[in-house]
Amino acid sequence: MDGLVAMAATAEAIGLNDTVGRIKPGLVADLAAFAGDPADDIRHLDIASSVVQSGRLVKLKDQTLV
């Protein structure tokens, strides 16, 4: 959650909070989900299990859709 707060604050600081910085319909975002917690082991960031790119689901549970 801290990462989301940091992104929102950064977007606001540079005047882009109406375009990026939050997960909200109409805003620009690329999202990735990981099977493990990187706080427990940084290697969990090696492979994303699901990816949303420019609003399109491109990978879901390790299955490439595009």
C-alpha positions in Angstrom: 0.0 0.0 0.0 2.9 2.4 0.7 3.9 2.1 -3.0 0.5 3.3 -4.1 0.6 6.3 -1.7 4.0 7.2 -3.0 2.9 7.1 -6.6 -0.1 9.3 -5.9 2.1 11.8 -4.0 4.6 11.9 -6.8 2.0 12.4 -9.5 0.5 15.2 -7.6 3.9 16.9 -7.0 4.6 17.0 -10.7 1.0 18.0 -11.7 0.0 14.7 -13.3 -2.5 13.5 -10.7 -5.4 13.8 -13.2 -3.6 11.3 -15.5 -1.5 8.9 -13.4 -0.7 8.0 -9.9 -3.8 6.1 -8.8 -5.7 2.9 -9.8 -8.9 4.5 -11.2 -11.0 4.2 -14.4 -9.8 6.7 -17.0 -6.2 7.0 -15.6 -3.1 5.6 -17.3 -1.6 2.6 -15.6 0.4 -0.6 -16.1 -0.1 -3.2 -13.3 1.6 -6.5 -12.4 0.7 -9.1 -9.9 3.2 -11.5 -8.4 2.7 -14.9 -6.8 5.0 -14.2 -3.8 5.7 -11.3 -1.5 8.8 -9.4 -2.5 9.1 -8.2 1.1 9.8 -11.9 2.0 12.1 -12.6 -0.9 13.0 -10.1 -3.7 13.2 -13.0 -6.2 9.4 -13.0 -6.2 9.7 -10.0 -8.6 11.4 -12.1 -11.3 8.2 -13.3 -13.0 4.8 -11.5 -13.0 1.9 -13.9 -12.8 -0.6 -11.4 -14.2 -0.1 -8.1 -16.2 -2.4 -5.3 -17.2 -0.8 -3.0 -19.8 -2.5 0.2 -21.0 -5.8 -1.1 -19.6 -5.6 -4.4 -21.4 -5.2 -7.7 -19.6 -2.1 -9.3 -21.4 -1.2 -12.1 -19.0 -3.4 -13.9 -16.5 -2.1 -16.6 -14.1 1.0 -17.2 -16.1 -1.0 -17.5 -19.4 -0.1 -15.0 -22.1 -3.3 -13.6 -23.7 -1.8 -11.3 -26.3 
